[in-house]
Amino acid sequence: MYTQGLDQAGGKPQRRDALESAEQLAAFQARIDADEKIEAKDWMPEAYRRTLVRQISQHAHSEIIGMQPEGNWLTRAPTLRRKAILLAKVQDEAGHGLYLYGAAETLGTSREQMVQDLLDGKAKYSSIFNYPTLTWADIGAIGWLVDGAAIMNQIPLCRCSFGPYARAMVRVCKEESFHQRQGYDIMLTLARGNATQKAMAQDALNRWWWPSLMMFGPNDADSPHSAQSMQWKIKRFSNDELRQKFVDATVPQAGFLGLTMPDDKLAYDDESGHYRFGEINWQEFYDVLAGNGPCNRERMATRRKAHADGAWVREAASVYAEKQAARNAA
């Protein structure tokens, strides 16, 4: 974003963040340190604004793309009750995307631009949604592991320094908590079923465990945004801290299910009080982020088709809004 003025040297527009004074930055950080909420109309550093737009829009894209792997099972859910629950969950994810796009719009970026950035490949979404849902147990694993990891990430966001994002996350987290329980219930039913059903649950755990750990992002030493986001209290915990909390909470749940974690190095450390786990395959993580995951192309092709198919709806809504505005003006 640029100012309307010109610089003194050559008449070129200056970036706003080039004009930010040390006093402004210090006053802003003092508000953050005092746990004050920053609202959309408040002054903020441009780097803070850009960081929020990137994070919130990526979060919104993830909610929308995340409807696809579960939508794959809407017509094949094993019972009417399971179908109704899954329908409600997919609807919730759409709502989450809309809340989050709305929160990002308060920062001065349009929803249309955010969506176009996704369609053009300029914006990212969570790597976890580029894996296929091969069996019904995968729906359980997504609820238990993926939504469980999401909750671990998102509960601290309810105390994010940016007010609109924090308030949106309160409702999102309540609904995600239901989603996690729904997934665990599926896994529990399968684990207590016959041998084939339990094997299906184990297979889903084997395939989704490591991608779920990747959801927290790179190790802290390799995370380019983590330190600054924590200083601004956009994040409250580092990637590695959240990943450890997730492992500590999830391993006992797997034990209750009677399932085995797919990690030979997983062990409880009496001294630290935490579970130690094996090394994550970060090459796989970066490959998926780069667009080379099992379902990257499929996910984006489906999203682009849905956007194109919905063009007439957007056009009709725009024309209707113009007519209403003209009528009200008259």
C-alpha positions, 0 to 999 in steps of 0.5 A: 500500500502506498501513500498519495504523496511523493518522496523528496528525492525523485518524485516516486511514491513511498511505501507507508512502512518507509514513513513509519516513525520509531515513535509510532512503532514503539507506541504500537508495540507498547499497546501489544505488550499491554494486551490491548486489542488492535482494531481495523481503524487503528494505526498499525505497521504495514508489516503487521497488516501484511502479516495478518492478511497473509495469515487470515486469508490462508486460513480462510482458503484452507477452510474452503479447500478443506471442504473437498476431501470430506465432500468426497464422502457425503454420498457414501457415508455409512448411515443417515446419521453420519451423513447428516453430521458430515453435511453439517460439518462441511457447512460449518467449514464454509461458514468459517471461510466466510468469517475469516474472509470478512476479518481480512477485509477489515484490513483493506483487502478485498475478498475478490482479490484474496480469492483471485490470489488463491486461483492464480497460485499466489496464495497458499492453503494448508498442506494437509488438504492435499491428501486423499480420503481413501476410506470412511476412516479417513473422515474420522482421522481428519476430525480427530487429528486434523481438526485436533491440530487445528484446535491446538493452533486456533485456541490461542488465536482467540487471544490474537492481538487483532480484534476482528480475527480474535473474535471470529476465532471464538466461534470457529473454535467452538465448532471445531471442537465439535468436529474433533469429537465427531472424528474421534467418535468415528475412530472409536466406532471403527476401533471397537468393530470387527478386525477389518474395521479396526484395520481401516482405522489403523491405516487411516492413522498411519497415513494422517499422523505425519501430515497432521504434525506438519500442520504446525509449520516448520521447526521454529529455527526454520520458520521465517514469520514465527518470531515476529508474529509472536512479538506482535502477539498474533501467535502466542506459542511457537510452532514446536510448542504447539506441535508438542502439546498436540502430540502429548494430548493425542498419543493417550487418545490413540492408546484408548482406541487401541491403535498404534502410533506409526512412529518407532521413536515415539516414547514418553520422557519421564524427565521432561514429561513429554512424548518424544517423537521421530523426525518429520519428513520436511521434504514431503512438507515442502513438496506439497506446499510447492504444489506436488502433493497427491491432490494439489492439482485436483483441489485447485482444479475443483476450486477453479471450476466452482469459481467459474460455475458460480460467476452467474450468481455473483453477477446476478447479486451485483446487479440486484445490489445496484438496483436496490441502491438505485431504488433506495437513492430514488 
